[in-house]
Amino acid sequence: MNKSELIEQLSLKKDISNKKAEDVVNIVFNSLAEAMSAGERVEIRGLGSFVIKDYDTYTGRNPKTGEPITVRPKKLPFFKVGKELKERVLG
């Protein structure tokens, strides 16, 4: 499912306009992104949690030349699946 399909499903299931459904989805996604940008952990019961993982500097390789390069430290979003979702997917 992509974002437009999510908007369509919300619109159909809650009998609201596509524009209102799009606004709701955008508010939720933007709120998640803002919280994570601020370094906050976001947890949605029954789904999972979004956290920011810190990665230290490491030595990598240039894929074209094979030369070693230093990769700077970085922060990346990470999703950890919740128990309930995992059980629903596994059956």
C-alpha distance (Angstrom), angle and dihedral (degrees) to the residues before:
residue distance angle dihedral
M1 . . .
N2 3.78 . .
K3 3.80 130.4 .
S4 3.81 95.7 -90.4
E5 3.81 91.2 49.9
L6 3.82 89.7 50.0
I7 3.80 89.8 51.8
E8 3.80 90.8 49.2
Q9 3.83 92.6 49.6
L10 3.81 91.9 49.0
S11 3.80 90.3 48.6
L12 3.82 92.5 50.8
K13 3.80 98.3 41.8
K14 3.81 96.4 45.9
D15 3.81 96.2 34.2
I16 3.80 95.0 -125.1
S17 3.78 131.5 133.0
N18 3.79 120.2 -85.5
K19 3.82 88.5 -116.9
K20 3.82 92.6 56.5
A21 3.79 91.2 44.9
E22 3.81 89.9 50.1
D23 3.81 90.3 50.0
V24 3.82 91.0 51.7
V25 3.81 93.4 48.7
N26 3.82 91.6 46.5
I27 3.81 91.9 49.4
V28 3.81 91.3 51.3
F29 3.83 94.4 46.5
N30 3.81 93.3 44.1
S31 3.80 91.2 48.4
L32 3.82 90.4 51.5
A33 3.80 91.3 49.1
E34 3.81 93.4 47.0
A35 3.80 92.8 49.2
M36 3.80 91.9 48.9
S37 3.81 91.3 46.4
A38 3.79 87.2 55.6
G39 3.81 89.3 53.8
E40 3.80 95.4 -106.1
R41 3.78 124.7 143.5
V42 3.82 113.2 -124.7
E43 3.79 117.8 -151.9
I44 3.79 124.9 -173.7
R45 3.78 111.4 -171.8
G46 3.78 112.8 -125.7
L47 3.81 92.2 17.1
G48 3.80 111.5 54.1
S49 3.77 143.5 -105.6
F50 3.77 136.0 -74.9
V51 3.79 116.9 -144.7
I52 3.77 136.7 168.8
K53 3.81 114.2 -117.7
D54 3.78 120.6 -155.1
Y55 3.78 116.8 -140.4
D56 3.80 120.3 -162.7
T57 3.77 126.1 -139.1
Y58 3.78 113.5 -75.6
T59 3.78 139.8 171.5
G60 3.78 113.9 -104.5
R61 3.78 134.0 170.0
N62 3.78 131.2 -109.4
P63 3.83 102.9 -118.9
K64 3.82 93.2 -144.3
T65 3.79 100.5 46.1
G66 3.80 103.2 18.5
E67 3.82 89.3 -130.0
P68 3.79 116.5 148.3
I69 3.79 114.1 -109.7
T70 3.78 132.8 -176.3
V71 3.79 113.2 -117.0
R72 3.79 112.5 -150.6
P73 3.81 121.3 -126.4
K74 3.79 113.0 -88.7
K75 3.78 144.5 178.4
L76 3.80 119.9 -132.0
P77 3.80 133.3 -179.9
F78 3.79 115.9 -109.0
F79 3.82 129.3 -169.8
K80 3.77 119.4 -147.6
V81 3.81 113.2 -163.0
G82 3.79 116.1 -127.0
K83 3.78 122.9 -125.8
E84 3.81 94.6 -111.8
L85 3.82 94.3 52.4
K86 3.78 91.7 44.8
E87 3.81 90.8 53.5
R88 3.84 92.1 47.6
V89 3.79 91.8 51.6
L90 3.80 95.0 44.8
G91 3.78 91.8 46.9
